[in-house]
Every structure is written in structure tokens, then in C-alpha cells.
């Protein structure tokens, strides 16, 4: 998952550098947010919660 996050972050920066007003920037940013939220949920679960 960390590789996915880093790839999405690089994609977002590349789009921003080309055109900070690109409408796809919002979509990419939201996708990155979703990945980060997933990682946060996984990281904050205790071992017992993961088994459920």
C-alpha cells in the first residue's frame, strides 16, 4: 500500500506542476486521501480487530 500511496502522490505532484488548475488534480487528491485513510484504518486496528 505504501507504494500505491507514493505513486499517487508523485502523480498528483506531476499534474500540479503541469497545471495547478487541472480538474483531474482534485480527483487524484481524493484518491490519495482514500489510500491514506485506508492505511490509517489498517494501522490503527489491534490484532484482535483484524481477526474479526
Secondary structure, DSSP 8 states (H G I E B T S, - for coil): -HHHHHHHHHHHHHHHHH-TT-THHHHHHHHHHHHHHHHHHHHH--HHHHH-
